[in-house]
């Protein structure tokens, strides 16, 4: 689940950054996290009220999927493409592709939070409809100040490329794994193990002092 979210964020985020700019991508992701969660809670409460089944309100969900779906809707709203491919199997109208992806994900991962994903789609729809404009910073003013930063992309920058190739996704996955390993201290453990192994190998290669003395004594006797 984590790997799928990471790869999806790399692919969708690159395309959205190219069309909306870095500052809007970051702002939308930060706003989508709480708003998608609130939307999911509201939808769960509404389902409980409509059906009388309290299990909807008792569900728990954790993850970045809601933000990914919000970014997906925002990116589709800015894309000039008329159709989108779902996992390379079927093409659907671009506007319907996030909803088709919602159904496909639910079929592939039945335990995924349908309400959580739906909350992300609702948040992305608000942004695509222009209802979140007052929450997002004005890109024009910030672009002029931050355009010189390494890796910063202004809105409409065609030089920013979405991570669509397998090599891009594998490199991104490697960076994620490296970051997590450093976060939990696995890199330090590996470095300590390598250092310990090197010390043991060096000691094993050296002659013990008593053997060296015995060799010297044998030479003197001869």
FITI-178691 format. One record per residue (C-alpha): residue in one letter; residue number from 0; x, y, z. Coordinates in steps of 0.001 Angstrom, whole numbers, always signed. Each point is the difference from the previous one (the first is absolute). Layout:
N
+------+-----+---------+---------+---------+
! type ! seq !      xx !      yy !      zz !
+------+-----+---------+---------+---------+
!    A ! NUM !       X !       Y !       Z !
...
+------+-----+---------+---------+---------+
***
This chain:
222
+------+-----+---------+---------+---------+
! type ! seq !      xx !      yy !      zz !
+------+-----+---------+---------+---------+
!    X !   0 !      +0 !      +0 !      +0 !
!    X !   1 !   +2796 !   +2395 !    +898 !
!    X !   2 !   +1924 !    -822 !   -3146 !
!    X !   3 !   -3054 !    +488 !   -2193 !
!    X !   4 !    -730 !   +3374 !   +1607 !
!    X !   5 !   +3617 !   +1082 !    -440 !
!    X !   6 !     +99 !    -948 !   -3681 !
!    X !   7 !   -3406 !   +1576 !    -632 !
!    X !   8 !   +1125 !   +3223 !   +1673 !
!    X !   9 !   +3129 !     +72 !   -2165 !
!    X !  10 !   -1985 !    -445 !   -3218 !
!    X !  11 !   -2933 !   +2305 !    +811 !
!    X !  12 !   +2106 !   +2564 !   +1853 !
!    X !  13 !   +2392 !    +478 !   -2927 !
!    X !  14 !   -2831 !    +627 !   -2432 !
!    X !  15 !   -1793 !   +2359 !   +2396 !
!    X !  16 !   +3203 !   +1908 !    +783 !
!    X !  17 !    +539 !    +521 !   -3707 !
!    X !  18 !   -3444 !   +1554 !    -463 !
!    X !  19 !    -603 !   +1728 !   +3357 !
!    X !  20 !   +3517 !    +723 !   +1244 !
!    X !  21 !   +1921 !   -1104 !   +3067 !
!    X !  22 !   -1592 !   +2390 !   +2474 !
!    X !  23 !   -3546 !   -1028 !    -931 !
!    X !  24 !    +876 !   -3684 !     +94 !
!    X !  25 !   +1435 !    +304 !   +3508 !
!    X !  26 !   -2873 !   +2178 !   +1228 !
!    X !  27 !   -2638 !   -2323 !   -1404 !
!    X !  28 !   +1647 !   -3069 !   +1526 !
!    X !  29 !    +182 !   +1685 !   +3416 !
!    X !  30 !   -3637 !   +1096 !    -150 !
!    X !  31 !   -1218 !   -3310 !   -1433 !
!    X !  32 !   +1267 !   -1991 !   +2996 !
!    X !  33 !   -2406 !   +1491 !   +2582 !
!    X !  34 !   -2804 !    +784 !   -2459 !
!    X !  35 !    -107 !   -3532 !   -1430 !
!    X !  36 !    -118 !   -1400 !   +3528 !
!    X !  37 !   -2832 !   +2334 !    +988 !
!    X !  38 !   -1888 !    -881 !   -3173 !
!    X !  39 !    +453 !   -3714 !    +720 !
!    X !  40 !   -1335 !    +458 !   +3540 !
!    X !  41 !   -2989 !   +1965 !   -1327 !
!    X !  42 !    -746 !   -2679 !   -2591 !
!    X !  43 !    +247 !   -2749 !   +2624 !
!    X !  44 !   -2369 !   +1892 !   +2295 !
!    X !  45 !   -2428 !    +558 !   -2883 !
!    X !  46 !     +97 !   -3710 !    -904 !
!    X !  47 !    -692 !    -930 !   +3624 !
!    X !  48 !   -2918 !   +2423 !    +166 !
!    X !  49 !   -1454 !   -1144 !   -3336 !
!    X !  50 !    +286 !   -3747 !    +599 !
!    X !  51 !    -229 !    -178 !   +3787 !
!    X !  52 !   +3152 !   -2162 !     -29 !
!    X !  53 !   +2520 !   +1315 !   +2551 !
!    X !  54 !   +2847 !   -2020 !   -1536 !
!    X !  55 !    +646 !   +2793 !   -2516 !
!    X !  56 !    +768 !   +2459 !   +2785 !
!    X !  57 !   +2206 !   -2533 !   +1812 !
!    X !  58 !   +2341 !    -636 !   -2904 !
!    X !  59 !   +3633 !   +1064 !    +306 !
!    X !  60 !   +2276 !    +972 !   -2871 !
!    X !  61 !   +3600 !   +1170 !    -196 !
!    X !  62 !   +2022 !    +942 !   -3052 !
!    X !  63 !    +787 !   +2487 !   -2727 !
!    X !  64 !   -2508 !   -1355 !   -2519 !
!    X !  65 !   -2517 !   +2793 !    +560 !
!    X !  66 !   +2618 !   +2604 !    -900 !
!    X !  67 !   +1044 !   -1999 !   -3079 !
!    X !  68 !   -3581 !    -100 !   -1258 !
!    X !  69 !    -381 !   +3738 !    +644 !
!    X !  70 !   +3167 !    +696 !   -2007 !
!    X !  71 !   -1251 !   -2304 !   -2743 !
!    X !  72 !   -3252 !   +1973 !    -410 !
!    X !  73 !   +1890 !   +3305 !     +48 !
!    X !  74 !   +2439 !   -1228 !   -2660 !
!    X !  75 !   -2777 !   -1317 !   -2255 !
!    X !  76 !   -1767 !   +3350 !    +221 !
!    X !  77 !   +3092 !   +1707 !   -1457 !
!    X !  78 !    +910 !   -2626 !   -2590 !
!    X !  79 !    -820 !    +538 !   -3678 !
!    X !  80 !    -263 !   -3752 !    -637 !
!    X !  81 !   -3483 !   -1226 !    -842 !
!    X !  82 !    +507 !   -3575 !   +1191 !
!    X !  83 !   +1998 !   -1837 !   +2645 !
!    X !  84 !   +1112 !   -3609 !    +278 !
!    X !  85 !    -842 !   -1997 !   +3129 !
!    X !  86 !   +2959 !   -2295 !    +719 !
!    X !  87 !    +587 !    -215 !   -3758 !
!    X !  88 !   -3094 !   -2177 !    -408 !
!    X !  89 !   -2877 !   +2298 !    -904 !
!    X !  90 !    -321 !   +3632 !   -1043 !
!    X !  91 !   -2657 !   +2242 !   +1538 !
!    X !  92 !    -797 !   +3719 !    -311 !
!    X !  93 !   +2559 !   +2013 !   +1953 !
!    X !  94 !   -2609 !   +1572 !   +2276 !
!    X !  95 !   -1241 !   -3435 !   +1032 !
!    X !  96 !   +3429 !   -1610 !    +420 !
!    X !  97 !    +355 !    +752 !   +3766 !
!    X !  98 !   -3391 !   -1601 !    +652 !
!    X !  99 !    +874 !   -2984 !   -2167 !
!    X ! 100 !   +3282 !    -292 !   +1901 !
!    X ! 101 !   -1977 !     +50 !   +3271 !
!    X ! 102 !   -2068 !   -3007 !   -1104 !
!    X ! 103 !   +3033 !   -1821 !   -1377 !
!    X ! 104 !   +1959 !    +485 !   +3229 !
!    X ! 105 !   -2922 !   -1275 !   +2036 !
!    X ! 106 !    -132 !   -3150 !   -2104 !
!    X ! 107 !   +3768 !    -571 !    +185 !
!    X ! 108 !    +338 !    +902 !   +3703 !
!    X ! 109 !   -3333 !    -804 !   +1686 !
!    X ! 110 !   +1276 !   +1023 !   +3442 !
!    X ! 111 !    +848 !   +3515 !   -1164 !
!    X ! 112 !   -2121 !   +2791 !   +1459 !
!    X ! 113 !   -2634 !    +819 !   -2602 !
!    X ! 114 !   -1253 !   +2928 !   +2087 !
!    X ! 115 !   +3555 !   +1318 !    +428 !
!    X ! 116 !    +612 !     -72 !   -3738 !
!    X ! 117 !   -3396 !   +1581 !    -612 !
!    X ! 118 !    +926 !   +2805 !   +2399 !
!    X ! 119 !   +3108 !    +664 !   -2084 !
!    X ! 120 !   -2073 !    +139 !   -3183 !
!    X ! 121 !   -2390 !   +2453 !   +1653 !
!    X ! 122 !   +2907 !   +2235 !   +1047 !
!    X ! 123 !   +1541 !    -113 !   -3460 !
!    X ! 124 !   -3358 !    +841 !   -1548 !
!    X ! 125 !    -207 !   +3106 !   +2189 !
!    X ! 126 !   +3415 !   +1125 !   -1256 !
!    X ! 127 !    -815 !    -783 !   -3623 !
!    X ! 128 !   -3223 !   +1977 !    +324 !
!    X ! 129 !   +1837 !   +3054 !   +1308 !
!    X ! 130 !   -1426 !    -151 !   +3523 !
!    X ! 131 !   +3442 !    -237 !   +1633 !
!    X ! 132 !   +1575 !   +2948 !   -1793 !
!    X ! 133 !     -67 !   +2138 !   +3137 !
!    X ! 134 !   +1907 !   -2706 !   +1893 !
!    X ! 135 !   +2842 !    -279 !   -2518 !
!    X ! 136 !   +2787 !   +2585 !    -249 !
!    X ! 137 !    +195 !   +2249 !   -3073 !
!    X ! 138 !   +2469 !   -1804 !   -2207 !
!    X ! 139 !    +966 !   +3041 !   -2071 !
!    X ! 140 !   +1569 !   +1973 !   +2854 !
!    X ! 141 !   +1785 !   -2981 !   +1548 !
!    X ! 142 !   +1251 !   -1293 !   -3341 !
!    X ! 143 !   +1841 !   +3252 !    -615 !
!    X ! 144 !   +1791 !    -304 !   +3353 !
!    X ! 145 !    +655 !   -3738 !     +71 !
!    X ! 146 !    +623 !    -791 !   -3674 !
!    X ! 147 !   +3757 !     +44 !    +587 !
!    X ! 148 !     -95 !   -2852 !   +2515 !
!    X ! 149 !   +1364 !   -3348 !   -1232 !
!    X ! 150 !   -2810 !   -2280 !   -1120 !
!    X ! 151 !   -2694 !   +2664 !    +282 !
!    X ! 152 !   -2598 !     -47 !   -2791 !
!    X ! 153 !   -2297 !   +2820 !   -1006 !
!    X ! 154 !   -3512 !    -678 !   -1314 !
!    X ! 155 !     +88 !   -1296 !   -3555 !
!    X ! 156 !   +3677 !   -1008 !    +152 !
!    X ! 157 !    +371 !   -2753 !   -2596 !
!    X ! 158 !   +3483 !    -869 !   +1248 !
!    X ! 159 !   -1509 !   -1757 !   +3030 !
!    X ! 160 !    -604 !   -3574 !    -995 !
!    X ! 161 !   -2393 !   -2412 !   +1662 !
!    X ! 162 !   +1602 !   -3200 !   +1299 !
!    X ! 163 !   -1669 !   -2270 !   -2518 !
!    X ! 164 !   +2793 !   -2355 !   -1071 !
!    X ! 165 !    +901 !   -3144 !   +1904 !
!    X ! 166 !   +3515 !   +1329 !    +644 !
!    X ! 167 !   -1425 !   +3185 !   +1538 !
!    X ! 168 !   -2301 !   -1960 !   +2280 !
!    X ! 169 !   +2753 !   -2399 !   +1067 !
!    X ! 170 !   +2356 !   +2895 !    +783 !
!    X ! 171 !   -2711 !   +1682 !   +2019 !
!    X ! 172 !    -713 !   -3241 !   +1870 !
!    X ! 173 !   +3725 !    -355 !    +763 !
!    X ! 174 !     +99 !   +3521 !   +1441 !
!    X ! 175 !   -3061 !    -765 !   +2145 !
!    X ! 176 !   +1546 !   -3222 !   +1330 !
!    X ! 177 !   +3283 !   +1790 !    +719 !
!    X ! 178 !   -1838 !   +2755 !   +1851 !
!    X ! 179 !   -1961 !   -2493 !   +2121 !
!    X ! 180 !   +3154 !   -1975 !    +765 !
!    X ! 181 !   +1663 !   +3185 !   +1248 !
!    X ! 182 !   -3111 !    +934 !   +1953 !
!    X ! 183 !     -42 !   -3222 !   +2035 !
!    X ! 184 !   +3788 !    -228 !    +282 !
!    X ! 185 !    +595 !   -2968 !   -2312 !
!    X ! 186 !   +2774 !   +1874 !   -1803 !
!    X ! 187 !   +1881 !    +495 !   +3292 !
!    X ! 188 !    -473 !   -3669 !    +877 !
!    X ! 189 !   +1337 !   -1060 !   -3388 !
!    X ! 190 !   +2991 !   +2352 !    +332 !
!    X ! 191 !    +762 !   -1349 !   +3494 !
!    X ! 192 !    -253 !   -3593 !   -1262 !
!    X ! 193 !   +2380 !    +742 !   -2873 !
!    X ! 194 !   +2458 !   +1691 !   +2363 !
!    X ! 195 !    -163 !   -2918 !   +2449 !
!    X ! 196 !    +538 !   -2507 !   -2797 !
!    X ! 197 !   +3013 !   +1970 !   -1233 !
!    X ! 198 !   +1550 !     +49 !   +3470 !
!    X ! 199 !    -506 !   -3756 !    +420 !
!    X ! 200 !   +1490 !    -656 !   -3430 !
!    X ! 201 !   +3024 !   +2152 !    +801 !
!    X ! 202 !    +600 !   -1803 !   +3295 !
!    X ! 203 !    -325 !   -3382 !   -1683 !
!    X ! 204 !   +2584 !   +1004 !   -2602 !
!    X ! 205 !   +2538 !    +991 !   +2646 !
!    X ! 206 !   +2288 !   -2643 !   +1624 !
!    X ! 207 !    -661 !    -508 !   +3716 !
!    X ! 208 !   +2875 !   +1309 !   +2171 !
!    X ! 209 !    +782 !   -3405 !   +1491 !
!    X ! 210 !    +329 !   -1564 !   -3456 !
!    X ! 211 !   +2298 !   +2814 !   -1082 !
!    X ! 212 !   +2226 !    -548 !   +3100 !
!    X ! 213 !     +68 !   -3731 !    -638 !
!    X ! 214 !   +1097 !    +596 !   -3560 !
!    X ! 215 !   +2804 !   +2320 !   +1143 !
!    X ! 216 !   +1176 !   -2517 !   +2647 !
!    X ! 217 !     +83 !   -2823 !   -2525 !
!    X ! 218 !   +2124 !   +2107 !   -2327 !
!    X ! 219 !   +2474 !    +815 !   +2826 !
!    X ! 220 !    +368 !   -3703 !    +929 !
!    X ! 221 !    +818 !    -923 !   -3547 !
+------+-----+---------+---------+---------+
***
